[in-house]
């Protein structure tokens, strides 16, 4: 996930990721990358749609990587549940715990 990029760079990266996903629509990794860029632009609904389209069809390995992003894109109890599922699937991954903390803090504010 890109961080602290100037807005123009994120927009350009988003266009590139969209083209790549269009060329390879079954790539879960490309879906995650595009959704991450879209989240940086503040469009959680679009990111959620991109991530969840095939989420439950994917392997456990792919779900482990995708659920934290889905948790960030979602709002309310759905976000909290996705963050919890990510922890259940991979409790040793610090990012999953950070995601849960982020979701809880966001919902409390």
N, C-alpha and C positions, 0 to 999 in steps of 0.2 A: 504494500500500500504506500503510495506516495504521500509525503507529509511536507508541510511548509513550502509548497510550490506556489509560485505566482499564479494567479487565476488563469492567465493566458496559457501557461504551460499545462495546467490541468485540463483546460478545454481542448487543447491540441492532443493531449494524451487520450482524452475521452474519444475524440474522433478516430484516432488510430485504433483504440480498443474496439470501437464499434465496427470498424471495417474488418478487423481480425475476427471478431465474433461472427460477423456476417459470412465470412469465408469458412469458418469452422464452428457452426452453431451448436454442436454437441460438446464443445470443450467447456468443462466445468471451471477450469482454471481461468479461462478467458472471461467467463461470466463473473467470477469473483473479482477479477481485476477491473472490469468495467463497472461493476456495482460499487466497488471501493472508490473509484474516481467520481462516480455520480453522487455518492454519499458526501464526498468532500465538497461538492457543489450545493449540498443541502437538499437534494431531491430524494428523500427516503422512500417515497412511494414507488418511484421508478426502480430504484435499487432493489427494493423488496420484490417487485414483480420479476426482475431479471433473475434473482437468486432462487425464488421459490418455484419457478416454472417447472423445474425438474428435480427439486431438492429431494423429494421422497423416493424418486426412482434411482438415485445415485447410490454408490457403495457407502459403507460405513466410513471408509477413509475419506471420501469426498465430503460426507456430512460433517465429519469432525472439523474440516477446514471451513465449511460454509456456514454452519450454525452461528458462530460468533458474529459474522457479518449480518446474518438475518436478524439476530437479536438487536443489533444496532439500528437496522433499518425499520424494525417494527416499533410499535408503541404499546404501552400498557402491559397487561398480563402476558400477551403473546411474546413480547420481548423478553420478559423475565423467564418464561418457560423455555425459550430457545437457549438462553444463556445457561440455564440449569441443565438442559440436555447436553450442551457442549461439554460441561463439566463432567457429567456422567459418562460420556463417551471417552473423554481424555482428561482425567482429573489432575494429571501431572503437568499440564500445559498452563503456564502462567497467564497467557493471553486470555484463556477462558475465564479465569478468575477476575482478571481486569475488566473483561466485558461485563461480567455479572455486576461488579462494583459500579461501572459506568451506567448500566441500565438502572440499577437501584437509585443511584444519585440523581439521574435524570428524572426519574418518576417522582422523586421526593421534592424536586424543586418546582 
